[in-house]
Amino acid sequence: MNTLPPDPPYPATSRAVALIVTTMASFLTPFMGAASNVALPAMGRELSMDALSLNWVATSFLLAAAMSLVPLGRIADLYGRKRIFLWGIVLYTLSSLGCSFAPDAALLIFSRFLQGIGGAMIFGTATAILISVFPAAERGKVLGINVAAVYTGLSAGPLIGGLLTHHLGWRSIYVFNAVLGVIVLLFTLWKLREEWAEARGERFDLAGSVIYSLSLLLLMFGVSRLPATEAVLLVITGIAGIAAFIKWEMANPSPLLDISLFMENRTFTFSNLAALIHYSATYAVSFLMSLYLLFIKDFSPQDAGMILLVQPVIQAAFSPLIGRLSDRIEPRLLASLGMALTVCGLYLLIFITAYSSLSYIMTSLALLGLGFAFFSSPNVNAIMSSVDRKFLGLASGALATMRILGQMLSMGIALLIFALLIGEVQITPRYYPLLLKSMRTAFSLLTVLCFLGIFASLARGRIHKNK
């Protein structure tokens, strides 16, 4: 089932509108995550949050998104991708306002959880909408533009987040994000006319959705609480639940997730595996580097945001070009080169110290940015070009799930190392040496993980059969 979907007969105007709408929406969630990172110390001071609680500000979003992405992708295929996309923007905007008014850490984390569900509704459908309207020959190009929007969000997040935190306080970040959400919602209602639901009429697997979501909840929450004994039990239960989910889906005539996509489609399987590994190896970098710059280097949120711009700016600059290349050059070659560049960037960070120069830090971040640019667009192109049209929402959801699971695992690695080496304490100068040791340990593990991912990326099949 490695055949390309037929080219959709949509006019140029409809394609342009879909590209603009999904690009605007794709900016939102990465912007929020990147802006939140530079505001973590301010949140911690105001709400008396320790290092592990601050980690949950990011992790709660990822956990909610991971639990809901695949079910929501299937619902979008059944009932309409635009409908789910729109409701996602509404929920995302309202929960952003909830974050801005949160009086304590618990309500902030809960609002971030709701924001994660809204985010899943957005990025679980955006890619599928793009693929629904653009012909196969242009997919790499438009996916490159879409990925560039993601990285533009990552670029603007630290800069705007740092400025807002410095001048107006951390709550203003969430107000700003809510305003952006309203703009995207109004433009989508005004301009996006079509609807896409190629699987309309098929049955939704509610039981499979419950098993899937609960299993991921147990697994990810368990990972976040390691090395406690109860956390190990949660991880084991979550893995058992995923095994039960796979068995259930294989016997289900209307599955939530068509397991044959993984069993019979080499490109789909190894491209998703490569995405999982790459995000597992890289997502915690921005979190760790934010703490490094804000605590150990004692930069202001504004200055830290400027330094963290290096990686996403390079990603945004090169992603459209690499996306276009993936329409002609095998994605597995470009993506594997990207993973190799990422390994180089991570390796440099292993040796970071309190006295590392800014040029050393920025060189490391630049290599990571270039690695991401080479990896992301070709990898997305390979996944979305390997499935039939009626599975586009599901494929988009599966890809986004790999990304979110990778991000969760990456944060889980950082959280586990923090728990083992630092513990549940507020980060003060007394603990800076342990913070630095934790960072170097994390970067060592992430480097090894990303190196292994190169082989998963190379193992995928060809998508350009005529080359």
C-alpha positions in Angstrom: 0.0 0.0 0.0 2.8 2.3 -0.9 1.0 4.0 -3.7 0.7 7.8 -4.0 -2.8 9.2 -3.6 -4.3 10.7 -6.8 -3.8 14.4 -7.4 -6.8 16.3 -6.0 -8.7 18.5 -8.5 -8.8 21.7 -6.4 -8.4 25.2 -8.0 -5.4 27.4 -7.3 -7.4 29.7 -5.1 -8.6 26.9 -2.8 -5.1 25.6 -2.5 -3.7 29.0 -1.6 -6.4 29.5 1.1 -5.7 26.1 2.6 -1.9 26.8 2.6 -2.4 30.2 4.3 -4.9 28.9 6.9 -2.8 25.9 7.9 0.4 27.9 7.9 -1.1 30.5 10.3 -2.3 27.7 12.6 1.0 25.8 12.4 2.6 28.9 13.9 0.5 28.9 17.0 1.5 25.8 19.0 5.3 26.0 18.6 5.2 29.7 19.4 3.4 29.0 22.6 5.9 26.3 23.7 8.9 28.3 22.9 7.5 31.5 24.5 6.6 29.5 27.6 10.1 28.1 28.0 11.7 31.6 28.5 9.1 32.5 31.1 9.6 29.4 33.3 11.7 31.1 36.0 9.1 34.0 36.2 6.3 31.4 36.6 8.3 29.5 39.2 8.9 32.6 41.3 5.3 33.8 41.2 3.6 30.4 41.7 6.4 28.8 43.9 7.0 26.0 41.5 10.0 23.6 41.7 12.0 22.2 38.8 9.7 19.2 38.4 6.5 21.4 38.5 8.0 23.7 35.8 8.6 20.6 33.7 4.9 19.8 34.0 4.0 23.1 32.4 5.4 21.7 29.1 4.6 18.0 29.8 0.9 18.5 30.5 0.4 19.9 27.0 2.3 17.1 25.4 0.5 14.4 27.4 -3.0 15.7 26.4 -1.9 16.0 22.7 -0.5 12.5 22.7 -3.6 10.9 24.2 -6.0 12.6 21.7 -4.2 12.9 18.4 -5.0 9.5 16.8 -8.7 9.5 17.9 -9.1 13.1 16.7 -7.4 12.3 13.4 -9.8 9.5 12.8 -12.8 11.7 13.8 -11.6 14.3 11.3 -11.5 11.7 8.5 -15.1 10.7 9.5 -16.8 14.0 10.2 -14.7 16.6 8.5 -11.1 17.9 8.9 -12.1 21.6 8.8 -14.7 21.1 11.5 -12.2 19.5 13.9 -9.6 22.1 12.9 -12.0 25.0 13.7 -13.0 23.6 17.1 -9.4 23.0 17.9 -8.6 26.7 17.4 -11.6 27.6 19.6 -10.4 25.3 22.5 -6.8 26.4 22.1 -7.8 30.1 22.3 -10.0 29.6 25.3 -7.5 27.5 27.2 -4.8 30.1 26.5 -7.0 32.6 28.3 -7.3 30.1 31.1 -3.5 30.0 31.4 -3.3 33.7 31.6 -5.7 33.9 34.6 -4.5 30.8 36.4 -4.1 31.7 40.1 -1.9 28.7 41.0 0.3 26.0 39.5 -2.5 23.4 39.4 -4.8 25.5 37.3 -2.0 26.6 35.0 -1.1 22.9 34.3 -4.7 22.0 33.8 -5.2 24.8 31.3 -2.1 23.6 29.5 -3.6 20.1 29.4 -6.8 21.6 27.7 -4.5 23.6 25.4 -2.8 20.3 24.4 -6.2 18.8 23.3 -6.9 21.9 21.2 -3.4 21.8 19.8 -3.9 18.2 18.8 -7.1 19.1 16.9 -5.1 21.8 15.0 -1.9 20.0 14.0 -3.6 16.6 13.7 -5.6 18.0 10.8 -3.5 20.8 9.3 -1.2 18.5 7.3 -4.1 16.4 6.1 -5.9 19.4 4.8 -2.8 20.5 2.9 -2.3 17.0 1.4 -6.0 16.9 0.5 -5.8 19.9 -1.9 -2.3 19.8 -3.3 -1.0 17.4 -6.0 1.7 15.0 -5.2 4.3 16.9 -7.3 3.9 20.0 -5.1 3.7 18.3 -1.7 7.3 18.7 -0.7 7.2 22.4 -1.5 4.0 23.2 0.5 5.0 21.0 3.4 8.3 22.9 3.5 6.4 26.1 3.8 4.2 24.7 6.5 7.3 23.4 8.4 8.9 26.8 8.0 5.8 28.3 9.8 6.4 25.9 12.7 10.0 27.0 12.9 9.0 30.7 12.6 6.8 30.1 15.6 9.8 28.6 17.4 11.9 31.6 16.3 9.4 34.2 17.4 8.5 32.4 20.6 11.7 33.1 22.6 12.0 36.7 21.3 8.4 37.8 21.8 8.0 35.7 24.9 11.2 37.2 26.4 10.0 40.8 25.6 6.5 40.2 27.0 7.8 38.5 30.1 10.3 41.3 30.7 7.9 44.2 30.2 4.4 42.8 31.0 4.9 39.6 32.9 4.6 35.9 31.9 0.7 36.0 31.8 0.8 38.4 28.8 2.3 35.5 26.7 -0.9 33.6 26.9 -3.1 36.7 26.3 -1.0 37.4 23.1 -1.5 33.8 22.0 -5.2 34.0 22.5 -5.4 37.1 20.3 -3.5 35.2 17.6 -6.0 32.3 18.0 -8.9 34.7 17.4 -7.2 36.0 14.2 -6.7 32.5 12.8 -10.3 31.5 13.7 -11.8 34.5 12.0 -9.7 34.1 8.9 -10.5 30.4 8.7 -14.3 31.0 9.0 -14.1 33.7 6.4 -11.9 32.1 3.7 -11.8 28.3 4.1 -14.9 26.9 2.3 -14.3 23.3 1.5 -14.6 20.3 3.8 -12.8 16.9 3.7 -14.1 13.6 5.1 -13.1 10.8 2.8 -13.9 8.2 5.4 -17.4 9.5 6.1 -19.9 6.7 6.9 -17.4 4.4 8.5 -17.7 3.5 12.2 -15.6 5.2 14.9 -13.8 2.8 17.3 -14.8 4.2 20.7 -13.5 1.2 22.7 -10.1 1.4 20.9 -9.9 5.1 21.5 -10.4 4.6 25.3 -7.8 1.8 25.4 -5.3 3.9 23.4 -5.7 7.1 25.4 -5.6 5.5 28.8 -2.6 3.4 27.8 -0.7 6.5 26.7 -1.7 8.3 29.8 -0.4 5.6 32.1 2.8 5.2 30.0 3.7 8.9 29.8 2.7 9.7 33.4 4.8 6.7 34.5 7.8 7.9 32.5 7.5 11.4 34.1 7.5 9.9 37.6 10.4 7.5 37.2 12.4 6.1 39.1 9.6 5.6 41.7 8.3 2.1 42.1 4.7 3.1 41.3 6.0 4.8 38.2 7.6 1.5 36.9 4.2 -0.2 37.5 2.5 2.6 35.5 4.9 2.2 32.6 4.5 -1.6 32.5 0.7 -1.2 32.6 0.8 1.4 29.8 2.9 -0.9 27.6 0.5 -3.8 28.3 -2.4 -1.5 27.4 -0.7 -0.6 24.1 -0.2 -4.3 23.3 -3.9 -4.9 24.1 -4.8 -2.0 21.8 -2.8 -3.5 18.9 -4.5 -6.9 19.4 -7.9 -5.2 19.5 -7.3 -3.1 16.4 -6.1 -6.2 14.3 -9.4 -7.9 15.0 -11.6 -4.9 14.5 -13.2 -4.4 11.0 -13.4 -0.6 11.6 -10.2 0.1 13.5 -9.2 3.4 15.0 -5.6 2.8 13.7 -5.2 0.5 10.7 -2.3 -1.6 11.9 -1.6 -2.8 8.4 -0.3 0.7 7.6 2.7 -0.2 9.9 2.9 -3.9 9.0 2.7 -3.6 5.2 4.0 -0.1 4.5 7.8 0.1 5.1 8.0 3.8 4.2 5.2 4.7 6.6 6.6 2.6 9.4 10.2 3.6 9.3 9.4 7.3 8.6 7.3 7.4 11.7 9.9 5.6 13.7 12.5 8.1 12.5 10.2 11.0 13.6 9.8 9.4 17.0 13.5 9.1 17.5 14.4 12.5 16.2 12.0 14.3 18.4 12.9 12.2 21.4 16.5 13.3 20.9 15.9 17.0 20.3 12.8 18.4 22.0 14.3 18.8 25.5 17.2 20.9 24.1 15.2 24.1 24.1 14.0 23.4 27.7 17.5 22.6 28.9 19.1 25.5 27.1 16.5 27.9 28.4 17.4 26.9 32.0 21.1 27.1 31.2 20.9 30.6 29.8 18.5 31.9 32.4 20.1 30.4 35.5 23.7 29.5 34.8 24.5 32.3 32.4 22.1 34.7 34.2 20.7 36.2 31.0 17.4 38.1 31.0 14.4 36.3 29.3 14.8 38.8 26.5 18.5 38.1 25.9 18.0 34.3 26.3 15.2 34.5 23.7 17.5 36.2 21.3 20.2 33.5 21.6 17.7 30.7 21.3 16.5 32.3 18.0 19.5 30.8 16.2 18.1 27.2 15.8 14.6 28.0 14.6 15.7 30.8 12.3 17.9 28.4 10.4 15.2 25.8 10.4 12.7 28.3 9.0 15.1 29.6 6.4 16.1 26.2 5.0 12.9 24.1 5.3 11.1 25.4 2.2 14.3 24.7 0.1 14.7 21.2 1.5 11.0 20.5 1.1 11.3 21.3 -2.6 14.3 19.1 -2.9 12.4 16.2 -1.4 10.0 16.3 -4.4 13.1 15.2 -6.5 15.6 13.6 -4.2 14.7 10.6 -2.0 13.4 11.8 1.4 15.3 9.1 3.2 18.6 10.5 2.0 17.8 14.1 3.0 16.2 13.1 6.3 19.1 10.8 7.2 21.6 13.6 6.5 19.5 15.8 8.8 19.7 13.3 11.6 23.5 13.2 11.2 23.8 17.0 11.5 21.6 16.8 14.6 24.0 14.3 16.1 26.8 16.7 15.6 24.9 19.6 17.3 24.0 17.4 20.3 27.5 16.1 20.6 28.9 19.6 21.0 26.4 20.3 23.8 27.8 17.4 25.9 30.8 19.6 26.6 29.0 22.7 27.6 30.2 24.5 30.8 29.4 27.6 32.8 32.2 29.3 30.8 31.2 28.2 27.3 31.4 31.0 24.8 28.3 32.3 23.0 29.9 31.4 19.7 30.2 27.7 20.9 26.6 27.7 22.0 25.3 29.3 18.9 27.3 26.9 16.6 25.7 24.0 18.4 22.2 25.5 18.0 22.9 26.3 14.3 23.8 22.6 13.6 20.6 21.5 15.3 18.6 23.9 13.2 20.2 22.7 10.0 19.6 19.1 11.0 15.9 19.8 11.7 15.5 21.5 8.3 17.0 18.6 6.4 14.9 16.1 8.4 11.4 17.4 8.9 10.0 18.3 5.5 11.3 15.2 3.7 10.1 13.0 6.5 6.6 14.4 6.4 6.6 14.2 2.6 7.5 10.5 2.8 4.8 9.7 5.3 1.9 11.5 3.7 2.8 10.3 0.2 2.8 6.7 1.3 -0.9 6.3 2.2 -4.2 6.4 0.4 -6.3 9.6 0.6 -8.9 8.2 3.1 -6.1 7.7 5.6 -4.6 11.2 5.3 -6.2 12.4 8.6 -5.0 9.2 10.3 -1.5 9.5 8.8 -1.4 13.1 9.9 -2.5 12.1 13.4 0.0 9.3 13.5 2.8 11.5 12.5 1.8 14.2 15.0 1.6 11.4 17.7 5.1 10.3 16.9 6.2 13.9 17.3 4.3 14.4 20.6 5.5 11.0 22.0 9.0 11.9 21.0 8.7 15.2 22.8 7.2 13.5 25.8 10.0 10.9 25.9 12.6 13.7 25.5 11.1 15.7 28.4 10.8 12.4 30.3 14.5 11.8 29.9 15.2 15.3 31.2 12.7 14.9 34.1 14.2 11.5 35.1 17.7 12.9 35.2 16.5 16.0 37.2 14.8 13.7 39.7 17.9 11.5 40.1 20.5 14.3 40.3 18.7 17.4 41.6 15.4 16.3 43.2 12.3 18.4 44.0 13.9 21.7 44.8 13.8 25.2 43.5 16.8 26.0 41.3 19.1 28.3 43.3 22.9 29.0 42.8 23.6 26.1 45.2 22.2 23.7 42.7 23.8 25.1 39.5 26.6 22.5 39.4 24.0 19.7 39.6 21.9 21.4 36.9 24.9 21.6 34.6 25.7 17.9 35.3 22.1 17.0 34.6 22.3 18.8 31.3 25.5 17.1 30.1 24.1 13.7 31.1 20.9 14.4 29.1 22.8 15.6 26.1 25.0 12.4 26.1 21.9 10.2 26.1 20.2 12.2 23.4 23.3 12.1 21.2 23.4 8.3 21.3 19.6 8.1 20.7 19.8 10.3 17.6 22.8 8.4 16.2 20.7 5.2 16.3 17.9 7.0 14.6 20.0 7.5 11.5 19.7 3.8 10.7 15.9 3.8 11.1 15.7 6.8 8.7 17.9 5.0 6.1 15.8 1.8 6.3 12.6 3.4 4.8 11.8 2.6 1.2 11.7 4.8 -1.9 8.8 7.1 -2.7 10.1 8.4 -6.1 9.6 5.1 -8.0 10.5 6.7 -11.3 13.9 7.9 -10.0 
